[in-house]
Structure formats: C-alpha cells, structure tokens
C-alpha cells in the first residue's frame, strides 16, 4: 500500500514539475514590448545588446507612427527601431492573431510608410550631385552674451569647451541615459562648465560649432547649388523647417562657430518643448534662393557670389518662435537634431 502511495506521489510530483516547466517556458517566451526596450535603453545597455535581445525574443511592439515617435523621443536608436520593426513584421507574418496568415481573405494592410532617414545635403554640379558628409556640432556654454559670433570666437571658455568636447561618448551616454548635455555628460567629458557657471546666473549662452579650422569640402565655385532632403527625418515635421546657408566663424584656429543663443542654465535637461531657441539666435546668414519641391525637399543657392571662407548648409525653423525641448537638443533627436547637424564647405580663394 505504501509503495502504491509513493508511486502516486511520484506521478504527482512529475506532473507539477512539467506544469512549472511549461509555465517557466511560457514566461520566458513572453513577447517584448516598447516599454521593455525603453527600459533597456535607459538602463544604459549598448545598442548591440538591445538589438540582439530584440532579435532573440518574441515581439509585441507598437510600430504605429505615434509609437515610433515615442521610441525616438525616449532615446531608442535607429538601429534598435529597425530591429523592432523587423521583429514585429516577422511576428505579424507568423500566423499570430491579426496577422495576414491568420486573416486569409481579409483586406491586406496598407503598405508601410517610408522609413526614417537622416537629413542629407548634396552639391549639385555638372548635371550630377555629390553628397556632403553630415557633421554633428559640439555645444559649449559661456557667460558671454551672444552679441556676435566674432565676440564669442575670442571667448576662451567657448574654445576650451569645443576642445574638451561634448564627445561622441558623452552624446551616446546622453541619448541612452536621458540626461542633458549641459549637465553631467559635459562635466564627464571635460569638467569645464561645472566651476565656470555660478548659481546666481540663471541664463547662459549656448554656442554651436564644429571642430577644426577649415572644412575638408573645398569648392571651386562662388555660386554653389545644393539639394537638401529632410522629409523623413525622425520625429520632425518637415513643414516646420527650411535650409539656410550660414557663414562659419573660425575661433582661435580650433573650431568654427555656427550659431549661439541664450537659454536657462539647465535648459539641456528639460524635456518640455518650451525653449524658443531660435527667437534670438545669432548667426551669419547668407541671402539665398530657395526652391521647395515638397515638404522637406529643397534646392538652395546663394543669391550672390560667396566670398572665400567657411560656410555651412544648416536646417532652421520657419518660425522664429518654434519651441523645442532642451533634452532633444542635448540628445540630437527630433527637432533638436536640426540644430545639432550641419554640412560645412569652404569656398576656395581662387573659386570662380
């Protein structure tokens, strides 16, 4: 009798073990969501780890336009988003409820919209075009008021800030940790600004520039023409921006300044879109001829021949009162991206 009872107990233990095993397997196979990816990104996991995790697990992602914009604002990179979209497409095609396989005979879903692409600029000449490399600006802070880029070029705090760098490491950390470039990321990169800025000064000058005394893109024409595309820039309404040409100001043979404006000392850590960054922006704009082919698609050229020197194609708000998030500027994302990139070129001394 005891042996028979022990036998039943063994069977019961086996059944319970199988049930727990199946439950564990099901828990392990629970699909990942947008929230899971955001948590990994904000925890500082590397892009390669996040992408590998996405590829190795079932998907239940919100890849609607609003869902993608929310991911981008949370700091999820383009490669991570691409992996999520691919995983979700695979899940939708696997026979899961709501997928084409499960709904045979149903109306096919609409074709997906165009994928995000970073803004681009190309020099148009001789019936062809040559792409210019997109350059990420560096951001420095100073107490000097932004009366002109020339006065800021003589400010050692600006040039030191550019040299110390908001490095790629700091930018990467800011994009994954949701931190502002004006805060701890800058202090880690150079330790310049912490002692320079006093608490009694709530407003500081933010200065954008690119490293190096001269552009590698040397043009032999004083009337260059460029094609500009930012129609599918991530998180950007292309109708709210337009390209411009600005003259860059060399600063102590270390960098070239593109623009400056004032803002609150902690503006780069704010997530709310409340910074009228362009309302009092200082830059040396060149009068241009602008032809709009479509939203985010332009051809631009100077109205008159350019003098020899350093210039750049930039993207600027149509409205001077466009408000952006300081956090977006710090992470070079969404509307903030438009202030943080440019395409530099040099008009040669012998250009015609």
N, C-alpha and C positions, 0 to 999 in steps of 0.2 A: 504493500500500500504506500509505504514511504517512497519507494522507488518510482511508483507511478506519479506521486505528487511532485517529486523532484523533476520528473520528465515534463510535466505541465508547466512548472516554473521555468524550466529552460526554454520551452517554446515561447512563453510569455515574454521572457527577457529578450529573446531573439526578435519578436515582433516589435517590442518597444524600441530596440536598437535600430531596427530597419526604419521605423517611423521617425526617430530622431535624425537618422542619417538622411532620409529624404527631405525632412524639414530643413536641415542644415544646407543641403544642396540647393533647395529652392531659395533659401535666404541668400546664399552666395550668388545665385543667378538673378537676383532682383535687379531689374534694369536701372541704369544710372539716369539721373535727371539733370536738368540745367543747374539746380541747386547744388548737386554733388560736385559738378565741375567747378562752379564758382568757389565752393569751399576749398577745393584742392588748389586752385589758382591763388586765392587769397592767403592760403597757408604757406605759400612760397615754393610749392613743388615746381620743378623745372618743366619746361614745355614738353620735352621728350617723354617724361614720366606721365604727364597728363594725357598726351596723345596715345601712348602705349596702353594706358588704363582704359581710355575710350574704346580703343580697338579690341580690347580683350574682354569687354563686358557687354551684356545686352543693353539696348538703347530705348529710352522713352523720353526723347528730347522735344522741347518746344522750338521748332525751327521756323516759326512764323516770323514775319518782319519785326514785330514787337519783341518777340523772344530773342532774335538775333541782336537787335539793338541793345536790349538789356544785358546780354552777354558781353557785348563790346564795351559798354559802359562799366561793367564790373571788372574789366581788365583781361578778359579771355582773349588770347591772341588769335590771329587769323588762321594759323595752322591748327589750333585747337578747335576753332569753329568749323573749319573744313572737315576735320576728323569727325566731329559730332554730326554734321550734315550727312556725311558718307555713311556713318553708322546708322542714322535714322532711316536713310534711304534703303539700306540693307534690311532693317527691321520691317519696314513697310512692304518690302517685296518678299518677305519670308512666309507669307500666309497668315500673318497675325491679323486679328480683327481690325477691320478698317483698311487693310492693305488691298492693292489691286488683285492679288491672288485670292483673297477671301471674298472679294466682291466682284466676282466674274460677272460680266454683263452690265455692271454699273457704269455710270458716266465716268470716263477717265479723268483723273485730276488735271488741273491746269498745269502747263509747263512751268517749272520753277523760274523765277525772275533771274536777272543777271547777277552773277556772283560779285562780291565786293572786289574792287581793285583799287590800288593806291593811286593817288593823283600822278599824272605824268605830263612832261613837257618835252617837246621835240623842236629842234631848229629846222625850219623849212627852207630849203635852198636847192637850186639846180633841179627842180622837179622832183626832189626826194625829201626825206627828212632824216634827221639824226637825233636820237634820244639823248637828252641831258640827264645825268645822274641826279636823283633826288638827294638833297643834303639835309640832315637833321640839325637844326640850330641848337646852340647852347644858350642857357639862360643864366644871367648874372644879376645881382642885386647891388644897389648902391644908394647912398643918401642923397647924391647929387640930383637936383631937379632936372627933368628931361627938356631943357630949353633947345638943345640941338644935339645931333649925333656927334658933331665936331667937339663939343664940350665934353661929352661922355667918353670920346676916344682918348682924351687926356686923363681920364679918371683911372688911377691905378687899381682901385677896387674892382672896376669893370674888367680890366685886362687880366688881373690876377684871378678873378672869378672864371673868366673864359679859359685861362690856362689850367687852373685847378680842375675845371671841367665839371659839368654835370655829365659824368662819364656814361658810357653805354651800360656799365654795371649799375650805376645809380638809376638810370632810366628804366632798366629792366626790373630792378627792385621796386621802383615806384609803381610800375604797371601791374606787378603781381601782388604787392602788399597794400595797394590802395592808399599809398602815402604820397604827400606832396613833395615836389622837387624843392620847393622853398623851405622845407623843413629838414627832417633828419637825413634824407637822402643826400642833400647838398653837404651837410656837415660831415657825413661819412666820406664823401668824395673829396673834399678839400679842407674842411674845417675853417673856411674863410669867413662865412657870414655870421656865425654864432656870436663872436665878440664884436663884430662891426655894428650890428644893429641894436640900438637901445630900445628898451620897452617904452620909453617916452615918445618914440617916433612911430606912430601907427601906420604912416604911409611911407613906402619905399618906391624906388624906381626899378622896374624890371627892364632888362636890356637883352635883346636877342642878337646873336651874332654867329658867325661860322668861323672855325679855326683856320689859320693860315693867312699869309699876307696877300695872296693872289689866287684866283681861280685857275684851275687846270684847263678850262674850256676857253681857249683863246679864239676870238672871232676876227675875221679879216674884213668884216663889213660894218659900217656905221648905222645901217638900217636893217637889223636882223628881224626876221619874222618867226613867230613861234606858234605852234599848235598846242593847246592846253586842254587836258581832259581830267575832270574830277566828277563825272556824272555818277559813278558808282563808289565814291569814297565812303568808307564805313561810318555810319552814324551822322552823315552830313546831308543837309538839304541843299542840293546844288543851286537852287534858285536864290539862295541867300548869300552866295559868294561869287566873286569875279576875279580874274587875274589882273595883276598890275606889274609894272616894271619899276624897280627902285634902284637908286644908286647906293652902293655899299660904301661905308666909311672905314678906311683902314685905321686900325688902332695899334699904335706902338709896334708895328711890324709883327704882331702876334695873331690878329684876327681881323675880321671885317664886320662892322655893325650894320644890322638891317633895320632895326626899329627899337623903340622904347616907349614905355608908358608908366604911369603911376598906378599903384594898387595897394591894398592893405597888406601889411607885413605877412599875414598868414593866408593871403589870397590863394596860394597854390595848394592849400589843404582843404579848401571849401568845395563841396560837391554841388551846391546850389548854383544854377545858372543865373548869377546876379552881378557879374562883373562886366561893365561896359568897357571892355578892354580897348576898343578902337575909338572911343569918343574923343580921346585926347592923345592919340597915338602920334609919335614923332617919327617921321621917315622922309627920305628924299625921293619923292615920287616923280616919275618921268611922264610927261603927257603922252598918251598912247592912242592908237587907233584900235578899236575893239570891235570884233565881229563875232556875234553869237550865232552858232549853228543850231544849238539845242541847249537844254539845261545842262550846265557843266561841260559844255563843249565850245571852245573859243579859238579864234585866231587873234593874235595880238602883235603889234609892232609899234615902235616909237613914231611920234608924229614928225620929228625932225632928226637929222643925224646925231648920233651919240658921240660925245667927246671920248677920247681914250680914257679907260679906267675900269673900275669894278662895278658890276651890276648884277641884278638877280630878278628872275620872274618869281613873284610871290602870289599868294591867294589871300584876298581880303574880303571882309563883309561888305555887302552892298549898302547896308545901313550903318551909319556911324554909331548907332545906339544898339547894335546887336549885342546881346548879353551871352556870355559863355561861363562855363564852370571853370574855376581855377584848377580844380582837380583834373579836368580834361586837358587843360594846358600843360599841367605837370606831367601827365602820362602820354601826351601827344596822341590823343584819341578824340574822336568825334569832332565837333567844331574847333576844339583846341588844337587838333592836328594841323589846321590850316595856318596857324600862326607859327608852328614849330618846324615847318619844312620850307625849303626854297630851292631854286635851281640857279646857281651862280654862273656868270660868264664874264669874260674880260674882253673889252674892245681894244685891239692892239693899237700901238702908236701909229703904225703905218696903214691902218684899216681905211678902206675907201667906201 
